[in-house]
Amino acid sequence: MAKKKMNEAAARKRAEKTLEESRQNLQQYSVKLEKMNDKLRESLNKVAEKDQKMYDLNQRLLVANKKLRELDRMKSNFVANVSHELKNPLTNIKDALSIIVEGTAGEVNKEQERFVAIAARNTDRLYRLVVDILTLSRIEAGKVEPRIEDVDLAVLLEDVIEDFTRELARKELTLDKNIQHDLGTVPADEDKITEVIINLLTNAIKYTPVRGLITVKLTGTREEVCCEIADNGPGISKENQKKIFDKFERITAEKQEGAGLGLPIARELVHLHQGKMWVVSFPGKGSRFVFTLPR
Ligand code: ADP
């Protein structure tokens, strides 16, 4: 009996000891957990701090971006005003030179006629440049609203191509047409899309060597129509393809007249219609300019 009691007392003591050890272990774990918790809280605070910094930075960037946009719009406004002011006197100079050449203001000898013709040619160039700058800066300043109507692009393309008959013949270029005529109409500003097509065709004719091939294609889906003007001219390298839609960028054009504003204007005009414009080209093989207009 006494032995049993002794065993029970020993077992209780062992259990108490184990319990005490577990309690101490738990306490140690609890301290460790507390430390880990502190560290976690510290890290969370740091993340929150960083988050706040990122947010502040983002806010500052948004403000800077807004300011830049505003400055850009002011610049475009300024350029639009200056070009507008230049256009009128240039028109007067052009008219005055025509009057001299026609002889209305008195007889002109051959030598004088030659110099006046040089002045007239350069005034025409300057006038075209000013008009292009004016157009682009007005679009950039948000001052151009397309006058939307229902336009049949197939008819429009045929008309524009016909206007180019002489230019094509002069360089003995072949123009292949692949125009789908049953696409119906798209909502568009006819004058502006005409300008886009004229721009692309002018370039195709300008940069394609004599007796080259130009292809005009028009296709469509339920969502959009797609117009392609391709040539087998010199083509444009991948690197330059990124640049040609930037203002004043001219690549293969040393001997050709132009200011490098045609493509930026064309692309902006297409964007005004929520359309897209891009180029696919391989040097030595030719270029394909494509634009789409949503229905
Ligand atoms: P511009 O013709 O007045 O130089 P654009 O903006 O119309 O200006 O064209 C920019 C440049 O893109 C041209 O200078 C030329 O280098 C290149 N480019 C445009 N169209 C073609 C084309 N069909 N083939 C080869 N290069 C072209």
Boltz pocket constraint, residues with backbone or C-beta under 6 A from the ligand:
constraints:
  - pocket:
      binder: B
      contacts: [[A, 199], [A, 200], [A, 203], [A, 204], [A, 207], [A, 208], [A, 231], [A, 233], [A, 234], [A, 235], [A, 236], [A, 244], [A, 246], [A, 249], [A, 250], [A, 251], [A, 252], [A, 253], [A, 257], [A, 258], [A, 259], [A, 260], [A, 261], [A, 262], [A, 263], [A, 264], [A, 287]]
      max_distance: 6.0
